[in-house]
Amino acid sequence: MQFLIAASIALVVSSVALLVRRSRRVDAPTQKTWNVPTQIDPSDLLSGSAEWSIAVFTSGICHVCADVVAKAEALRSHKVSVHEIEYETDRAVHEKYRIDAVPTLVVCDHQGVVRYSVLGPVTATDLWAAVARVRDPASAGDSEQCRKI
C-alpha cells in the first residue's frame, strides 16, 4: 500500500514538474517576411514608351518614402519612367500586389518583370548602380577581368 501511495505522489510531482517546464519554454521568435512583387502589370504603371519603370509604393505618413521617391525621380528619363503609388490614393494597387511595407521600390522591364527591388531606405548610389546594372548587365564588370588584376 505504501508503494502505491509513493508511486502516486511521484507521478503527481513529475507531472507538475513537466507542466512547469513546458510553461517556461520560450518559442523562437517568428520572422516576418515582407511581400515584394516579382511581376507588375505594365498597365498599372502607364509607362508609355519607357523601356524601364521604377515603381515606389509609398504612404503619406511615411517620412522615408519621400526620400526614396526623390532618389528614384532623379533617374527619370525617356527610357526610365518613375511612378509613386501612394497607399492612400492607390490602395487597390497596394492590395493587388500585397504590399505590406513601405517604401517598397521595384525596377521593372517593359514587360513588368521585376529586375530589382528594395524594401525600406536606399542610398542614391545603390539605386543608381542597380538601375545601371539591370539596364546593361555588362556594366557590372567582367569577373574574368577582375581575376586578372
JOFENSUL-V700705 format. One record per residue. N is the residue number from 1. OMEGA is omega as a letter, one per 20 degrees, with the letter a starting at -180 (none if undefined). Layout:
<<N OMEGA> <N OMEGA>>
This chain:
<<1 r> <2 r> <3 r> <4 r> <5 a> <6 r> <7 r> <8 r> <9 r> <10 r> <11 r> <12 a> <13 a> <14 r> <15 r> <16 r> <17 r> <18 r> <19 r> <20 a> <21 r> <22 a> <23 r> <24 a> <25 r> <26 r> <27 r> <28 r> <29 r> <30 r> <31 r> <32 r> <33 a> <34 a> <35 r> <36 a> <37 r> <38 r> <39 r> <40 r> <41 a> <42 r> <43 r> <44 a> <45 a> <46 a> <47 r> <48 a> <49 a> <50 r> <51 a> <52 r> <53 r> <54 r> <55 r> <56 r> <57 a> <58 r> <59 a> <60 a> <61 a> <62 a> <63 r> <64 a> <65 a> <66 r> <67 r> <68 r> <69 r> <70 r> <71 r> <72 a> <73 r> <74 a> <75 a> <76 r> <77 r> <78 r> <79 a> <80 r> <81 a> <82 a> <83 r> <84 r> <85 a> <86 a> <87 a> <88 a> <89 a> <90 a> <91 a> <92 r> <93 r> <94 a> <95 r> <96 a> <97 r> <98 r> <99 a> <100 r> <101 r> <102 i> <103 r> <104 a> <105 r> <106 r> <107 a> <108 r> <109 a> <110 r> <111 r> <112 r> <113 a> <114 a> <115 r> <116 r> <117 r> <118 r> <119 r> <120 a> <121 r> <122 r> <123 r> <124 a> <125 a> <126 a> <127 a> <128 r> <129 r> <130 r> <131 r> <132 a> <133 a> <134 r> <135 a> <136 a> <137 r> <138 a> <139 r> <140 r> <141 a> <142 a> <143 r> <144 r> <145 r> <146 a> <147 a> <148 a> <149 none>>
